[in-house]
Amino acid sequence: MLTSLGFEALATSSGALAVTLGRRDGRVSRDQVLAHAAALVAASDLPVSADLENGYGDRPETVAETVRLAAEVGLVGGSIEDAASDGARAIYELSHAIERVAAAVAAARALPFPFLVTARAENYLRGRPDLDDTIRRLQAFAAAGADVLYAPNLPDLATVRAVCQSVSQPVNVMVGAKGQCFPVDALAAAGVRRISLGPTLLRVALSAVIGAVRDIRERGSFEFGEAAISFGALDQTMADRP
């Protein structure tokens, strides 16, 4: 559908995949994530990048292995977080985080095709809104070879601008959360080079589903179907692929 609407690249969302599988974010295995990515690669000719969470392990060697496996299923990029998946240890020490990014970069550079490594600083997403430390981490990840830098959940355009002005590599910003629905032109003016949606499209879709089923349950109404896209129009956005 997104391909038919003219987008030029696709990306996965760990949170969206988890909810699709009826699980909480961070509770999906590497094998499941790679299978999902392989299905998306097969569904479109567009380049696909994946949310690889923290690389599915603390050790740099595990991160490198994850990058190699991601490339094997046809992905051309992936993001690596600087925080443990279980939440108990939260943000990695900077030296360890750098080692993990460097391992991802080394694995990517050994591939026979370009693979974009996005390094994520998770401070603002993990309840640690420390701008100085976030910038310090992103600068270190750039020095370790990351192609794109990403600090999810930056609260406003001033913070986004400060991050972009402090690093040399392209910065990705996720939009769609409440208070963070910045327009493209404002993000571009702040220095952003890539925009991602995270689970936003899933949230929009499920908001409509929840509203519809509440209408059924509470009002006995099916009027929501009048405004919905027709199945024929939806079907036309699909492609027959082997």
N, C-alpha and C positions, 0 to 999 in steps of 0.2 A: 504494500500500500504506500509506504513512504517513498519507495523507489518510483512508483507511478506518479507521485505528486511532485517529483523533481528534486528531491534532496540528493546530495552528492556523497554522503558518507553516513554510516550507521554505527551505533554503539549500543552495547548492552547496559543493563542496570542490575546490580546485584540485588537491590531491594525489590525491584519489580519482579525479577525472576523468583525470588523467595515467596512473595505474595502469590504469584501465579501457581506455585507449588503448594500453597497453603502453609507456608512456614514463615518464621520470623527472619528478618535480615541477618545474615551471618551464619545461618544454619543450613546452608546448601554446600554440598561437597564439591571438590574440584572436578571430579568426573561429571557431575551433573551440569556444572557451569560450562565445561568444554563441550558436552553433548548439545546443550542449548546453543552455544556459539556456532557449532558445526551446522546446526539446522538453519541458523540465520545466514551463514555463508552460502549454504546451498540454495536459499530462497531468493538471493539477489546477486547481481553482478557488482554491486557497490562494495567498496572497502568497508570492512567491519572491524571495529576496535572493541575490546571487552573490558569490563570492570573485573579485574582479577583480584579484587579485595587486597589482602595483605600477601598474596602469593601462595596462600594456603600452607603456611608454615613460618616459623620464626627464623630458620637458618637461611643464610644467603644462598646456599646450594639448592634449597627447596624452591626459592624464588626463581633461580636460573632454570630449574627443571620446568617450572610452570610456564615460563616464557617459551621454552622449546616446545612444550606440548601445545601451547596456544598456537604457535606457528604451524604445527602439524595439522591442525584442524582448519587452517585457512585464514586465521586472524592475521591482521597486519598491524596490530597495535594493542596495547594493554596498559592499564594503570596499576600501580603498586602503592599500597598505603603504608604509612609509617606507624601503624598501631597494631597491637595484637588482636586477633579475632575474638577472643573470649572476653575482652573488656576488663579483665582483672588487672592485667599489667598495663593496660592503656597504651600511651605513647611510648615508642621505643626510645632508648637513649640515642642521642644524635649520631654518635660514632657507629652504632649498630645499624641505624636507619640508613646511613650513607653506604655501609657495606652491602646492604640489601639492594639498594638502587644500583650500585656499581655492578653487582652480580647480574641483575636484570639487563643492564646495558651490555655487558660482556656477552651474555647469551644472545641478545638481539643482534649484535654486530657480527656474530659468527654465523648468522643465518644467510642463505643465498639470496635473500630479498630484503628490502627495507622494512623494518619493524619499529614502529614508533613507541617509545617508552615514555609513559606519563608518570611522574613521581608526585605523590599526594602527601601533603602535610595536613594531618587530621585534627589539629588543635581545636578549631572552631566547631567541628562536628562532635568532639568528645568533651565539651564543657570546659575547654581551656582557651578562652579567647585572648591569646597572647600574640599580638601582631609582630612584635620584635622577634620572638622565637619562631613564628611562622615564616617570616622573611628569611631569618638565618637558616632555617631548614631548607627552604626552597633554593636559596643561593648555593647551599652545599650540594643539593641534589643536581643542580645545573652543573656544578663543577665535576660531579661524578659522571656526567654524560647524559643526563635525562634530556629528552627531546622537547617535552612539554611539562609545565609545572601547574599544579592544581591544589588549591586550598579550599575545600568545600565549605559552604555555609558562611562565606564572608557577608557581614551584615548590611553593608551599604556601599554605594559607589565610591565614596571617599576611601574606604578600606581597599576596595578593588584597585583603585588608582594607585594607592601607596604600594601595593604588591607589584603591580605591573611596572612601576617606575624603579623598583628595587632589584629587578632581575633582568637578565639578558635573554632568556629563552621565552618562547611563546607561553602565554598564560591561558588556561582554560577556566571558565566560570560556569557553574551550574545554576540555572535559573528555574523558577517555578514555585519555590517555597514561598509562603506568605511573607510579604515584605521584601522579597528578592525576585520580583518579576520585572527586572530591568529590561528596557527595549534594546534592540540590537544597536541602534545608533549611539545610545548612551554608553553601552559597553565598549563599542569600538573607540569612542572618544576617550574612554578611560585607559585604553591600551590593550584590551582583551583581544586575543587572536583566535580563540576557539570557544564555542558555547555548547554546553551539554544540558540535557534535560533530566538526567537521573530518572526517578520513578514518576515524573510529573505526568506524562501521558497516561500511565496506568492509573494514577490518582484521578485524573479527569474522567477516564472511562468508567472507573468503578464508582465515582460519585454519581454518574448518570444511572448506573445499574442500581445502586442503593436507593436513589430517589424513585426509580421506577418500581422496584419491588415493594417499597413502602406505600406507594400509591395503590398497588394491588392489595396489599395486606390491610391497609388502614382505610382506604376509600373505595376499594373495589373498582378502581378506574384503570383503563388501559390507554388513556388519551396521549400518554407520552409517545406512543408509537407513531402518532401523526407527524411529529417533528423529526423523527429519526430518519437517517439515510436509508433509502430503499435497499433491499437486498440485491436487486439487479445492479444498482450503481456501485454497491460495495463489491459485488462479484467482478465487475469490470476492472477493479484495481488489482485483482489477483492475476498471477501468471501461471500457465501450465508449465511445470518444470519436471524433469525426470526425478 
